[in-house]
Amino acid sequence: MPRKLFIKIVLFIGSLTRKFITFHTRPIFTASMRYLGKETVEDALCAIVIQGPIKREDNFTLETVKLYRQHYPSATVILSTWEGEDVSAFEVLKSEHFKILLNHKPSYNGPGNINMQTVSTKNGIELAIEMGL
């Protein structure tokens, strides 16, 4: 569909619903992005926790880790995932600024996997605190 027609349809739907509709495209692969973050003292004291299962479609989780490492080179990225996940693709990224945390799954996932989210997030944050971040 030509871009102008698409935009007109979206604007028309927005006027009917009385809401703004936004749409963004983003590159799938980090290598396509031009922005390189700057190393800062403040970022060196921070951790970014990515929690949950490894999403393999389009290397989503791997590219997400690479994105945060590229944008925040001084910060530590912690991937808090599950025992049994194949993390071999991430081994090349391991450094003082990238850690992989393999968690034991709770016996009950909880509604909407809330127990899974709680465990992996809590453990990722605790690792960051242990590291002084």
Secondary structure, 3 states (H helix, E strand, C coil): CCHHHHHHHHHHHHHHHCCCCCCCCCCCCHHHCCCCCCCCHHHHCCEEEEECCCCCHHHHHHHHHHHHHHHCCCCEEEEEEECCCCCHHHHHHCECCEEEEEECCCCCCCHHHHHHHHHHHHHHHHHHHHCCC
